[in-house]
Amino acid sequence: MSISFDKALGLHEQALNFRSQRAEVLGNNIANADTPGYKARDLDFSAVMAEQAAKSAPGAASHYQLETTNSRHIAAEGFDMGMGDAALKYRIPTQPSVDQNTVDAQVEQANYAENAMNFQASFTLLNSKFKGLMSALRGE
Amino acid sequence: MSLSSLFNIAGSGMSAQNVRLNTVASNMANADSVSSSVDQTYKARHPVFAAQLNDAQGGASLFDDQGQAGVGVEVKGIVEDQSEVQKRYEPNHPMADKDGYVYYPNVNVVEEMADMISASRAFQTNAEMMNTAKQMMQKVLTLGQ
């Protein structure tokens, strides 16, 4: 019997990673709230989840995995290109603007706050996993 | 890690809004600076914002450009307002030209005030964003404790 970090931590690690990446994308929207022609972007959570689930499914070839045609080729495991490039999408604007900017500052702020809260939630869950492992190791 | 680049993004936003506030201050201060010719008259100044892209870091990126999220905002430059300056007939003014006209800048004070409020609010939002990112990072440092 062995303790595997991947099994023990589950998706929370990736979730935390996703939240920090989404914070970056949303932060970029807010910083560009007054930039003419800037198009607001967001990460699609369900698309990222589907991608991660497909990646972690047993036997499934990762989307970014390198092909090894020779036994001496080194498998690039963990070669993660960052969370879902495919999931990075453009936001559909609710109303047109004169300068072609699609950032709605209030929407972005709300999403940013929600994302920060979800980050805390993911962190708490991940932390409790670690605490569980610690108490298992101590055997108290 | 992306949380640390959030500091750069918020910082670039704060810096851009700061430039905008500076131009507003300059425009407001010079709203009544008269002169005796069109060329010498103060023209309203406005910053031009542009989104910063990741490939500015140099080197071939693994990501194609449509996948890039961008890394903040930059001030491309400051342009002078090309609208007409105000010409007023004030023959007793010491700066009046030979026909009795003085020239006032094309600064719209109402527009500048609105711009100032907008810049100030955007600055606050960026500062708050940086604060939240700081809290998130501090929280991560306590992982496993």
Interface residues (C-beta under 8 A of the other chain):
Chain A: L16 S20 Q21 A23 E24 V25 G27 N28 I30 A31 N32 A33 D34 T35 P36 Y38 R41 M81 G82 D85 L88 A105 Q109 Y112 A113 A116 F119 Q120 F123 L126 N127 F130 K131 M134
Chain B: M1 S2 L3 S5 L6 I9 A10 S12 G13 A16 Q17 R20 V48 F49 A50 A51 L62 F63 D64 G67 A69 G70 V71 G72 V73 S118 A122 T125 N126 M129 T132 A133 Q135 M136 K139 V140 T142 L143 G144
